[in-house]
Amino acid sequence: MGSALAFAQAGFPAVGTTSFGVCASAGMPDGGHASKAATLALVSGLGRIPVHVSADIENGYSDDPEEVARFVAKLSALGVAGVNLEDSTDGHLVNPALSAAKIAAVKRGSPNVFVNARVDNYWFAEEATVDAVGLRAQTYTDAGADGIFVPGVSAADDIRRIAAGIELPLNVLAHATLTVAELERLGVRRVNSDSLPYRVSVDAAVNVVGALRDVTPVPAATPYPDMQAMLEEFHNR
């Protein structure tokens, strides 16, 4: 919650949850539906922040499309503007027809929620080709998805070809060597930071305590009174 407030204060108009960060903050590994209850609790607070909120809901936490749709309807009632919906379970791709059925059910129940359909071929190195991604993306487009998210794709030419071959806006992960502007020129319309901010913050916490121990320079941080004031303002809304 505190990080979302900080992003909003910095001028970012949208924030997204990450199942990895939600799980890790509770000492649990990512996946396996472990983030469901915590994500629901988190977005109940995020809805009070004046930003668009996107929720990472893994594979919808169920193989029953109507159950997935009911969960998304709960999120929508809390102010969630969009969801990321994976087409994999336990690290493997699932039949695209199942993912398409979930997308269709979600759009019937919550037509205003932006469904970012995640295509996990590259993420799990299964059928990791542009053509295979395109076939899944078309299936999800036909089912009513609003965007296509292809995590793990890294080659510029693959990104360009995927973007050119799909009808919907393409979302990729922040790239190690391509800037956001360069990704835009390749056809990308949304860049996802994924769990990177969470992982960097963990590294920073370890590094600053190590600096205290080793008597080396400590990086600057937001003063306690400023952070406290931000939290008090949010709490008193």
Secondary structure, DSSP 8 states (H G I E B T S, - for coil): -HHHHHHHHTT-SEEE--HHHHHHHTT--S-TTTTHHHHHHHHHHHTTSSSEEEEE-TT-S-S-HHHHHHHHHHHHHTT--EEEEESEETTEE--HHHHHHHHHHHHHH-TTSEEEEE--TTTTTSS-SHHHHHHHHHHHHHHT-SEEE-TT---HHHHHHHHHH-SS-EEEE--SSS-HHHHHHTTEEEEE-TTHHHHHHHHHHHHHHHHHHHT--------HHHHHHHHHHHHT-
